Amino acid sequence: MTSTTAVGERARTYRAHARPFWRRAVFTREAAIIGILIAVIVVSIATVRNFDSPLTVTYLLRDIAPILLIALPMTLIIITEEIDLSVASIVGLSSVTVGVLTQAGWPFEVAALAAIVVGLIAGVINGVLVTVVGLPSLAVTIGTLALFRGIAVGLLGTEAVTEFPETWTDLAKANVPGTPLPLIMIPFVVLAVVFAVLLHLTPFGRSLYAIGLNKEAAQFSGIDVARTKFVLFVLSGAVSGFAGVYFTLLYSNARGENAMGMELQVIAAVLLGGVSIFGGRGALHGVIAGVLLIGTLGSALRLAGVTSDIINVITGALLVLSVVSASLLAWLQARRAAALGKRKSVRSTAPASTA
């Protein structure tokens, strides 16, 4: 990213903060996604039978919980202009790990902890290849996507482990007492608060935006770019490992193919939630709204009898629209800034030319 782009981005940011707070809070992509989410919920309740039932809410949140979890570190990674395509393979690898170890007689708690450690190690591998070796994260995580998935499938082959302690499987499917909210929402909310504070209220979070806007400038300002990105990939691996354990308990099934394709759902939700694929922009509340929007829309369409193929087409169209609209908005803002600068330049030179 050039220095001219960075200057333009800073100018846009300063102009945005010159507006009243309520305008900065309301007229944003994140607010638009939240508004669309509310509209989809209202229309679905009015038109789709049984959409407003507690059981629908429970199954919806259970299904999207792994995506919600993985989207948290993925948001931070994409803000730094990197990407992690291996997250779903890490989910599958941690699922196989907990299944194999449980089948071998390990206590489930130890097997689950080992699966999370496996996810963390996978994140370390990604982080080393990106930050130490210096390879592009897109190429690295495409490679580790295949590597981790291959190891997972190789460990179990076509078999599946389906015997897990009922105490833990029941816990994964249980709700918060007196509500339709699954218990998994408790650790998710805790992690969401931690990641939100980390991203929006700490110097570490501000450094992520700086890296995404201009990596070289961030390096010269004293930010350890390599170490920061390494930490993010490790976090992504650990959270994906935890999501793999939950996925296994929820479906009582450990297989190498678990969570196949989930990385695309995560990235789609993050980009739909307002995070720029070019880095330097995004907010966690928009990402959470993006995940909920995709999940809610899919749930409503399934209840309405729409096939999964059509749902995938609609989800893909939403993603393309979100990326195109972001690029179009940035282009319009750049043209407006250039026009304002040109008018100011003409005004400043007018008296001299008259004299």
N, C-alpha and C positions, 0 to 999 in steps of 0.2 A: 504494500500500500504506500503510495507516494506521500511526500510531505504536504503537497497541495491538497490531497484528499483529507489529510488529517486536519489541516487548517480549516477547510470547509466544514468538516464535521464539528470542530470546536465552535466555529461561528454559529452553526445551526443550534448547537446545544446552548450557547449563551443566549441566543434570541429566544429559545424556548423557555429558559428560566426567567426571562424578562416579563413573561406573561403572568397574570394572576394564577395563584396556586390551583384554584378550582378549574381553570381552563387546562392547566397542565395535567390535572388528574382525570378530567373527563374526556378531553379530545386526544386520546391515545389509542394505539392499536389494541393494547390490553383491555381498555374500557370497551372497545368495540366488540372484542371477542366475548367479554362477560355479558354484554348486551345481547349478542346473538345467542349465547347459551341460555339466557333467561327466556328469550323469545321461543327457542326450540322447546324448552321445558313446558312453557305455557301452551303452545300449540299442540304438543304431544299429549298433554293431560286432557286437552279438549277434544282431540280427534282419535287418539289411539286407545283402544280398550285395554284396561288393566295396567296402563303405563304408570298410574299413580299409586299402585298397590305397594305395600311395604316389601313384598317379595321381589318386585322388580328393582327397587332401590338396592336391596341387599345383593342380588346377583350382579347388578351393574357395577357396584363398587368392588365386589370380589374380583370380577373379571379384569377391571382396569387397575387394580392395586399394583401389580408388578410394573405396569407402564408408568403409573404415578411415581413409584419409587425410583425407577431408573431415570425418569425425566429430570429429577433433581440434579444429579451430577452432570447429566448430559447438557443441561442448560448452561452450566458454568463452562463446560468444555467448548461449546459452540460459540459462546461469547468471546472466547480467546481465539476464535477463528480456526479451531481444530474440530475434529469429529471422532467418534468412537463407534464403529460399525460392528464391533465384536460383542456388544453387550448381551445379545440374545444367545450367542454361543456360550458365553460365560454362565448364563442362566442354565443352559442345558448341561454344561460341564459340572456345575455345582449340584444340579439335580441328580446327575448320575453318581457323583461322589457320595452324597448323603444316602443314596439307594444302595450302592455297593457296600459301604461301610456298615450300614444298618443290617444288610443281609449277612455280613460277615460276623455279626454278633456284637458290634460296638454299641454302647449306649447311644440312644438317639441324640441326646444333647451334645455329646462329643462329636458325633458324625456331622451334626448341623454346624457346629463351630468349625470343624475341619473343612466343610464345604465353603463357608464364608472365607476362610483362609485361602482356599484354592482360588476363589474369585479375586481376592486381594493380590495373590501372586500373579494371576493373569493380568491384572491392572499394572503391576510392577513391570511385567514384560513389555506391555504396550508403552508405558512411560519411558522405559530405558531406550527402546527402539526409536521413539520420537524425540526425546530430549537429549539423550547421550549420543546415540548414533547419528541423529539428525535427519531421519527419514520422514517423509510426509505422513501425517496421521491417517489420511485416506488410504494410502497404499499399505501402511502397517496394519491397520485394523481390518482391511479386506483380507490380508494374509492370515492374521490371527483368528478372524472369523472362521475361516476354513480349518485352521489348525486346531482350535479349541473344539469345534464341532466334530472334527475327525477323531480326536481323542475320546470325546464323550461317546460317540457311536462305537468306537473300537472297544471301549471298556465293557459295554453291555451287548453289543451286536444287535440282533433283532429282539432280544429279550427285554423285559420290563420288570422292575421291582414294584410290587403293589402292596406289600405287607409293611405297615408302619404302625407304631403305637397309637391306639385309638384315642388316647388322651390328647396327643398332639394333633391328629387329624380333626378331631372334634373342635379343638381350640382354633384351628385355622378356619373352620367353617362357622364358628360361633359369632354372635352379635354382641355389641355392647348392651348390657341388660336394659330392657325397656325401650330399645330403639331398633330400627332396621339397619343400623350402621355396623358393618363387620368389625371385629376386634382389630384387624390389620390396620384400620384407620388410625388407631392410637399411635403405633410406632411411625406411621406415615406422617401424622401431624407433628410429632416430635422432630422427625428429620426435616420436615418442611420448614419448621420454625428455625432450626439450626442453620439450614442452608440459606434461608431468607436473611437472617441476621448476618451470616458470613458474606453474602453477596452484596447486600444493600447498606449495611451499617458498619463495615470494618474497612480498614485500609487494604486488606487482602482482596476484598470484593472490588474496590475501586481499581486495584491493580489489574484485575481481569479485564475491565473495560478498557483500560489504557493499553493493555497488550493487544486486544482485539482491534482497537483503532489504529495503532501504529507500534508494531513490535520493536522496531529499532529505537524509536523515541522512548518507549517504556524502559528498554535496556539502559539507555543513556541516563535516564532519570533515577536509576538505582534499583529498579525492580529486577529480581532474579527470575527471568522469564522461564528458563529451563526448569528450575526447581518448582515454580508455581504450576506449570503444566504437568510435571511429574506427579505432584500431589493430586491434581484433578483426575488423572487416569487411575491412580490407586484408589481414590474414593469411588470412582465409577465401577471398578472391579469389585470392591467390597460390597457396595450396595447391590450390584447385580448378583453377587453370590447369595446375599440375604434374600433377594427376590426369588432366586432359584429354590431355596429351601421352602419358602412360602408356596411357590408354584407346585412343588412336589407334594406338600401336605394337602393343599386345596383339592388337587385332583387324585390324590393317593396313587401317584404314578411317577416313577423315575425312569425316563427313557432318554436316549441320546438326541432324539428329535424334538424334545420339549422346547417350547417357545420359538420354534422356527419362524423367522420373518418378523419377530417382535421388534427388532432394531428399526425397521421402517416405520412401524406404528409410533415408536418413541420419537424418532426424528420428525415425523410428520406433525405430531402434537406440539413439539418444541417450536418448530417453525411457524405453525399456525398460531401459537401463543404469542407471537411478536418478536421472537429472537431472530436476529439477522444472521443469515448463513455466512455473511462476510465478516462477522464478528463486531464487537463493540457496542451492541445494543440488545436489550431484552430485560424482562422482569419476571420473577418467579410466579407472581400471581397470574400473569397472562398465560404462562405455560400450564399451570394447574387448570385454568379455565379451558385451555386448548384440549387437554386430555379429557376433561369432563365433557366438552362439546362433542368430540369424536365418539366417546363412549355412549353418551346420551342419544346422539343421532343414530348410531348403530343399533342400540337397544330398541328405540322407537320403530325403526324400519323393520327390524326382525319381528317385532310384535305385530306389525302391519302386514306381514307376509312377504316382504321384499327379500329376494335371494341375496346370498353373501356376495356374489359377483357384482350385483348392482351397488351394494353397499361399498365395496372396494372402489368402484368407479367414482361414486360420490365423494368418498374420502380423498381419493387422488385428485379429483377436481378441486376440492377445498384447498388442498396443499398447493397446487399449482396457482390457484387464485391468490392465496396468501403471499406467495413468493413474488408473483407478478405485480400485485398491488403495492407491495413494499418497494420494489424496484421503481415502479412508476411514481410513487410518492416521493422517493428520494430524487428522481430525475426532475420532477416538478419543483421541488424545493431548491435544487441546485440552479435551475433556470431562474427562479424568482430571486435567489440571492445574487446571481450574476446581473440580472436586470437592475436590482436595487443598487449594486455597486457601480454599475455604469451610469445610472442617473446621478448618483452622488459625485462621481468623477466629473461629469459634465457641469454640474452646479459649481464645483470647486474651481474649475478652469474658466467658467464664463466671465467673471469680472476681469481676469487678466486679458482675455482676448478682446473685450470691449475697450479696455484701456489702450 
